[in-house]
Amino acid sequence: MAGILYVVATPIGNLEDLTYRAKRILSEVCLIAAEDTRQSKILLNHYEIKTPLTSYHRFNIMSKSAYLLEKLKAGVDLALVTDSGTPLVSDPGYELVKAAAEQGIIIVPIPGASAAIAALSAAGLPTDRFAFEGFLPKRPGKKRKVLEALKNEARTIIIYESPFRLLKTLREILSSMGDRQVAVCRELTKKFEEIKRGRASEVLAHFEAKAIKGEIVIVVEGEREEKEVPEVDY
């Protein structure tokens, strides 16, 4: 009988956010495939989990996916984790999950932390419908094209960004999408957590005046649909 592939969400900063179920699964599987074994080792040591680790990152996806798939087919239960948050969400894992699904291997999600959902829940912007864009292109021209294409998106937009590119991205949002409401969520669940809400111009001015560090999620207001006023005959 084939093994089970567990897709396990891990904390995005605060180690206390690991679920009881995730801790048990990570302790019980035979092997954990991790994006960065050094980062995952910190979590495992904190919870005294002794399960062996193997690397699974964007530079070895094809070869390691084949290796892990063979392990699963041989009856080995595996856990897939990323550096932080939910695997496959702007992180490695799709190739392995797809291959396992095609082989009829049981895939079990172990839900938990996600930076995108955490940011959305605290942004103060509509949550009923949203679009997740992950990381925008690094090249200014390509980034501008993506933002211009999103200009008419009515759903709330969630973007991941590096602290080194935050100011440029906020300026591009302001230029391409207008001075709409945004929330920049920085270092979520960590000691220096910060959520700055306001117009894009206001949030930009706030971060221009300080040093920017840490992981960042930008939540952007969707285009507001103006309701047509019906004509009334008197």
C-alpha positions as CSV (number, residue, x, y, z in Angstrom):
1,M,0.0,0.0,0.0
2,A,1.3,3.5,-0.9
3,G,2.1,6.0,1.7
4,I,0.2,9.2,2.5
5,L,1.4,12.7,1.5
6,Y,0.6,15.2,4.2
7,V,0.7,18.9,3.1
8,V,1.4,20.6,6.4
9,A,1.0,24.3,7.2
10,T,3.6,25.7,9.6
11,P,3.8,29.0,11.6
12,I,4.6,32.2,9.6
13,G,6.6,33.5,12.5
14,N,5.2,32.7,15.9
15,L,6.1,29.1,16.7
16,E,3.0,28.8,19.0
17,D,0.8,28.8,15.8
18,L,1.6,25.2,15.0
19,T,-1.6,23.2,15.4
20,Y,-1.8,20.1,17.6
21,R,-2.6,18.0,14.5
22,A,0.4,19.4,12.6
23,K,2.7,18.6,15.5
24,R,1.4,15.0,15.7
25,I,1.7,14.4,11.9
26,L,5.2,15.8,11.8
27,S,6.1,13.5,14.6
28,E,4.5,10.4,13.1
29,V,5.6,10.5,9.4
30,C,8.8,8.8,8.3
31,L,10.3,11.8,6.4
32,I,9.7,15.6,6.1
33,A,10.3,17.3,2.8
34,A,11.2,20.9,3.7
35,E,12.0,24.0,1.6
36,D,14.8,25.0,3.9
37,T,15.9,22.2,6.3
38,R,17.7,24.7,8.5
39,Q,14.6,26.8,9.0
40,S,12.4,23.8,9.6
41,K,14.9,22.4,12.1
42,I,14.2,25.4,14.3
43,L,10.5,24.4,14.4
44,L,11.2,20.7,15.0
45,N,13.7,21.4,17.7
46,H,11.2,23.7,19.5
47,Y,8.7,20.9,19.6
48,E,11.2,18.1,20.1
49,I,10.3,16.4,16.9
50,K,13.0,13.9,15.7
51,T,11.7,13.1,12.2
52,P,14.4,13.2,9.5
53,L,14.4,16.1,7.0
54,T,15.2,16.2,3.3
55,S,15.4,19.3,1.2
56,Y,12.7,20.1,-1.4
57,H,13.2,23.6,-3.0
58,R,12.9,25.3,-6.3
59,F,16.4,24.2,-7.4
60,N,15.8,20.5,-7.0
61,I,12.1,20.2,-7.6
62,M,12.2,17.7,-10.5
63,S,14.7,15.3,-9.2
64,K,13.4,15.4,-5.6
65,S,9.8,15.1,-6.7
66,A,10.7,11.8,-8.4
67,Y,12.6,10.6,-5.3
68,L,9.7,11.5,-2.9
69,L,7.2,9.9,-5.2
70,E,9.1,6.7,-5.2
71,K,9.2,6.8,-1.4
72,L,5.4,7.3,-1.3
73,K,4.8,4.4,-3.7
74,A,7.0,2.2,-1.5
75,G,4.6,2.9,1.4
76,V,6.5,5.7,3.2
77,D,4.3,8.4,4.8
78,L,5.7,11.9,4.0
79,A,5.0,15.5,5.2
80,L,5.6,18.5,2.9
81,V,6.4,21.8,4.6
82,T,7.6,25.2,3.5
83,D,9.7,27.8,5.4
84,S,6.5,29.3,6.8
85,G,2.8,29.1,6.1
86,T,1.0,26.8,3.8
87,P,3.0,24.9,1.1
88,L,2.3,25.6,-2.6
89,V,1.1,29.1,-1.8
90,S,4.0,31.0,-3.5
91,D,6.2,28.1,-2.4
92,P,7.3,24.8,-3.8
93,G,5.2,21.7,-3.8
94,Y,2.8,21.8,-6.8
95,E,4.9,19.3,-8.8
96,L,5.0,16.7,-6.0
97,V,1.3,17.1,-5.2
98,K,0.3,16.9,-8.9
99,A,2.4,13.7,-9.4
100,A,1.1,12.1,-6.3
101,A,-2.5,12.8,-7.3
102,E,-1.9,11.3,-10.8
103,Q,-0.6,8.2,-9.1
104,G,-3.7,7.9,-6.9
105,I,-1.7,8.5,-3.7
106,I,-3.7,9.9,-0.8
107,I,-3.0,13.6,-0.2
108,V,-4.1,15.0,3.2
109,P,-4.0,18.8,3.8
110,I,-3.1,19.8,7.4
111,P,-4.4,23.4,7.5
112,G,-2.9,26.2,9.5
113,A,-1.2,29.5,9.1
114,S,-1.2,31.5,5.8
115,A,0.3,35.0,5.5
116,A,-2.2,35.9,2.8
117,I,-5.3,35.0,4.9
118,A,-3.9,36.4,8.1
119,A,-3.3,39.8,6.3
120,L,-6.7,39.7,4.7
121,S,-8.4,39.1,8.0
122,A,-6.9,42.2,9.6
123,A,-6.6,44.6,6.6
124,G,-10.0,46.2,7.1
125,L,-10.9,45.7,3.4
126,P,-13.7,43.5,1.9
127,T,-13.1,39.8,2.5
128,D,-16.1,38.2,0.7
129,R,-14.2,38.0,-2.6
130,F,-10.4,38.3,-3.1
131,A,-7.7,37.6,-5.7
132,F,-4.3,36.3,-4.6
133,E,-1.4,37.5,-6.9
134,G,1.6,36.2,-4.9
135,F,4.9,37.9,-5.7
136,L,4.7,40.5,-8.6
137,P,7.4,40.4,-11.3
138,K,10.7,42.1,-10.3
139,R,11.1,44.0,-13.5
140,P,9.4,47.4,-13.4
141,G,7.8,47.1,-16.8
142,K,6.3,43.6,-16.2
143,K,5.2,44.7,-12.7
144,R,3.4,47.7,-14.2
145,K,1.6,45.6,-16.7
146,V,0.3,43.3,-14.0
147,L,-0.9,46.1,-11.9
148,E,-2.6,47.9,-14.8
149,A,-4.3,44.6,-15.7
150,L,-5.6,44.5,-12.1
151,K,-6.9,48.1,-12.2
152,N,-10.4,47.0,-12.9
153,E,-10.4,44.0,-10.6
154,A,-13.4,44.4,-8.2
155,R,-12.1,41.9,-5.7
156,T,-9.7,42.7,-2.9
157,I,-6.1,42.0,-4.1
158,I,-3.4,40.3,-2.0
159,I,0.3,40.7,-2.9
160,Y,3.5,39.3,-1.4
161,E,6.4,41.7,-1.4
162,S,10.0,42.0,-0.3
163,P,11.0,44.9,2.1
164,F,13.5,46.0,-0.5
165,R,10.8,46.5,-3.2
166,L,7.9,47.7,-1.0
167,L,8.4,51.4,-1.8
168,K,8.6,50.8,-5.6
169,T,5.6,48.6,-5.5
170,L,3.5,51.2,-3.6
171,R,4.5,53.8,-6.1
172,E,3.5,51.5,-8.9
173,I,0.1,50.8,-7.2
174,L,-0.5,54.6,-6.8
175,S,0.5,55.2,-10.4
176,S,-1.3,52.3,-12.1
177,M,-4.3,51.8,-9.8
178,G,-4.9,55.2,-8.2
179,D,-4.9,56.4,-4.6
180,R,-7.0,53.6,-3.3
181,Q,-7.1,52.0,0.2
182,V,-4.3,49.6,1.0
183,A,-3.0,47.7,4.0
184,V,0.6,46.8,4.4
185,C,1.1,44.0,6.8
186,R,4.6,43.5,8.0
187,E,6.2,40.8,10.2
188,L,2.8,39.2,10.9
189,T,2.7,37.1,14.2
190,K,6.2,38.3,15.1
191,K,7.4,40.7,17.8
192,F,7.5,43.8,15.5
193,E,4.2,43.1,13.7
194,E,2.9,46.2,12.0
195,I,-0.3,46.8,10.0
196,K,-0.5,50.2,8.3
197,R,-3.8,51.0,6.7
198,G,-4.8,54.1,4.6
199,R,-4.6,55.5,1.1
200,A,-1.7,54.3,-1.0
201,S,-0.1,57.8,-0.8
202,E,-0.4,57.8,3.0
203,V,1.0,54.3,3.5
204,L,3.8,55.2,1.0
205,A,4.7,58.3,3.0
206,H,4.7,56.3,6.2
207,F,7.2,53.7,4.9
208,E,9.4,56.3,3.2
209,A,10.1,57.7,6.6
210,K,11.4,54.5,8.2
211,A,13.7,51.5,7.7
212,I,11.7,48.6,6.3
213,K,12.4,45.0,7.4
214,G,10.6,41.7,7.4
215,E,8.1,39.7,5.3
216,I,5.4,41.8,3.8
217,V,1.8,41.3,2.5
218,I,0.1,44.1,0.7
219,V,-3.7,44.1,0.6
220,V,-5.2,46.4,-2.0
221,E,-8.8,47.6,-2.3
222,G,-10.6,46.4,-5.4
223,E,-12.1,48.8,-7.9
224,R,-15.4,50.1,-6.5
225,E,-18.3,49.5,-8.7
226,E,-20.4,52.6,-9.1
227,K,-24.1,51.7,-9.0
228,E,-26.2,53.2,-11.7
229,V,-29.0,55.4,-10.5
230,P,-32.2,54.4,-12.2
231,E,-34.1,57.0,-14.2
232,V,-37.4,58.0,-12.7
233,D,-40.2,59.5,-14.8
234,Y,-42.3,62.1,-12.9
